[in-house]
Each structure stands twice: as structure tokens, then as C-alpha cells.
């Protein structure tokens, strides 16, 4: 797997430091609010686990599954729900936890979908932000790192269900996904 990586963007230590910083910021902003963090599967699972461990406040977690990439390197634009919430979010303070904000199509869909369920508030927490690829306007409240327009994997992010278990975030060599 490591030989398929062109460059490491964020080493394990840098990821842990940033996620701890983000968790502390959420804990300050949401003290006494018992937020519900909704992890977008599958990519957010490692980030979300580390994020909630960095938060010193009561919170609830949920997971929501969507697919818009399949085994491709570009989004299809069509969002397919693969796993819905098991908990009612009406009146709750919601934080959508995403691994990467790319085109914005998936998060735009999720914002509308969750808003229809009448939460008290909805915010977005994304580990990676790739603004060059944005196709709709999305304003996350919490952003870990801004990244260039490169295909990244590791720390939960995948290509064709591979590379999620890398402890760092790296740029995948183009010949691997071409």
C-alpha cells in the first residue's frame, strides 16, 4: 500500500494534533448542549473516533451511510443512502462529521435531508477541505486542513475500499486510480 503513495500530506502526529484541537473547540462551543455527532460512512469512522475521544463533554454518536463515488475517483453527483439514522434528531444539536469536503454535493444533500427532520441546529465538521473542487456553496464550521486538488487516501479515506487503514493521509499515485 505504501508504495502507491506519491506524497504524505499529513503524518499521524499532525492528524492527532489537529483532531485534538478540533475536539476541544467543539467541546467549548457545545458545552451544556449534548450534541449528536453524525459520522458519514465509511470515510469518517477513524476521524470521528479520534474526534469524540478529544471532546470533554457528553455527546451522542450516530452514523449515516451514503455513496456517491462507488469505485471511481470522481463523484457521480448522485447521492445514494446506504444506511439511515436510527435516532430521531428533532430538536437536537447536530454536527455532521465528514472526512473530506470536495464537490460539496454530498454534504449539501445531507444538510437538506437532515434539516427536514427539524434539528435545533446543524453544523459541519470536516477533516479535509478541497475548495478547488467545490460545485455548491458549503460553509463548514470546523475544518481540519485545506488541501490541494489531489486524490488523497488514508486515515479512513479510500480508493475502491483500499488504503483506509493507512495511519497518515497521502496523495495516491495517479497510475493507481487512472
NORFEN-V752139 format. One record per backbone hydrogen bond with DSSP energy under -0.5 kcal/mol. CO is the residue of the C=O (numbers start at 0). NH is the residue of the N-H. If there is no record, write none. Layout:
co | nh
CO | NH
CO | NH
This chain:
co | nh
0 | 3
1 | 4
3 | 5
3 | 172
6 | 8
6 | 170
9 | 168
10 | 14
11 | 15
12 | 16
13 | 17
14 | 18
15 | 19
16 | 20
17 | 21
18 | 22
19 | 23
20 | 24
21 | 25
22 | 26
23 | 27
24 | 28
25 | 29
27 | 30
29 | 32
29 | 33
34 | 36
34 | 59
35 | 37
35 | 94
36 | 38
36 | 61
37 | 96
38 | 40
38 | 63
39 | 43
40 | 65
41 | 44
43 | 47
44 | 48
45 | 49
46 | 50
47 | 51
48 | 52
49 | 53
50 | 53
51 | 54
53 | 55
54 | 56
59 | 36
61 | 38
63 | 40
64 | 81
64 | 82
66 | 79
67 | 75
67 | 76
68 | 71
76 | 78
77 | 79
79 | 66
82 | 64
88 | 91
91 | 93
91 | 119
91 | 120
92 | 35
93 | 122
94 | 37
94 | 96
95 | 97
95 | 124
96 | 39
97 | 126
98 | 127
99 | 101
100 | 129
102 | 134
102 | 135
103 | 107
104 | 108
105 | 109
106 | 110
107 | 111
108 | 112
109 | 113
110 | 114
111 | 115
113 | 116
114 | 117
117 | 90
120 | 93
122 | 95
123 | 140
123 | 141
124 | 97
125 | 143
126 | 144
127 | 100
128 | 130
128 | 146
129 | 132
130 | 133
135 | 137
137 | 139
141 | 125
144 | 128
147 | 149
149 | 151
150 | 171
152 | 169
153 | 156
156 | 153
158 | 161
161 | 158
162 | 165
163 | 155
165 | 154
167 | 169
168 | 8
168 | 9
169 | 152
169 | 171
170 | 5
170 | 6
172 | 175
172 | 176
173 | 176
173 | 177
